[in-house]
Structures are given as structure tokens and as C-alpha cells.
Amino acid sequence: MTAAANHPSTPFQPAVPTEPRPPRTAQVIVASTRAAAGVYPDRTGPVIDAWLTERGFTLGERRVVPDGDPVGAALIEAIDAGVDLVITTGGTGVSPHDLTPEQTLPQLDRLLPGLMEEFRRRGAASTPLAVISRGHAGIARGRTLVINLPGSPNGVRDGLGLLTEVVDHILDQLHGVDH
């Protein structure tokens, strides 16, 4: 009998924590020069806010900032405030103004490359453009999960779909909740 026969394949079932989860906080940062200037409305921030609210997060006021250095400043402010989860949207492509990954990477102590690899893999099932997303995911200051999502509503939905499966476990691990 093979080892695989001894361990039948079963669907993934996240572990149920043995301790109650503490209240969780989140911050959404929208990286869009045009949305920040009022040229057009932010279409992704409200999607992320709704997802977070459905999961019981307490939200800071959504920040809509121009691409580049203002993204880094908003990230630092959220991380300094000690929020549990920071989700950015926008600025992950390849245009000269897409600098969210460059603003994010210096803030991360530990990378979670598998999270972004899976995000891109899943997104590519819908559009080949998903593979050019340069976003990062990782841990800042040992306690804040940061993830960069693209600026498209469909890309955000793909990313939130993956986060639905893993965010509780990641945050439980960061905060020492036993599984």
C-alpha cells in the first residue's frame, strides 16, 4: 500500500482556534493619482471595505493617495498605528507610476511569496495580465499583515477570494492564537 493510500485526499479545512480571536483592525490604502485628484471614483476601496466589514474588522478611514511616496507614507502610518491588516489596491503594474511594490517592500520584515504566487496563478485563469502584477505580501514589524492587490475590481475580488481562505490563520499565527 502506498503512502498516498494511507492518507486519502480531503478538502482543506482550516483549523478552528482553541482560543477566542481578539478584535481585528484593518486599513485600506488606494494608490491612484487620478482617484486622489477626484478625476474618477475609487472603484476598489469600497469592495475591500465591504469584505473587511463582513469579516468583523474595525476599519480605519480608507486612504486614497497618489502613486509613489504617498503610498509609502500611508503604509508607515498604518503600520505605526498597529493595525492587524493593511490592504493596498493599485500601483502594482508596470507603468512608470506603479510604485506600490517599491513602497511596500522596505516595510516588510518577512515575505509571504506563496500568497502572491497563488494570487497570480488564480488570476491568470481569468486574464493573462494577472502575471504582471508585482505586488508583495508579508509581515511588517512582526504583527501587521500587508498585501498589495491590483487596482482592478476583478483583481481585487480574486485577491480577496484567496485571503478569505488564509487571512484568519495568518493573523491567528501572528497574534499567538493556538490552533
Beta strands, then each sheet from edge to edge (+ up, - down):
strand 1: 25-31
strand 2: 58-59
strand 3: 63-65
strand 4: 85-89
strand 5: 110-111
strand 6: 137-140
strand 7: 144-149
sheet 1: 2+ 1+ 3+
sheet 2: 2+ 1+ 4+ 7+ 6- 5+
end
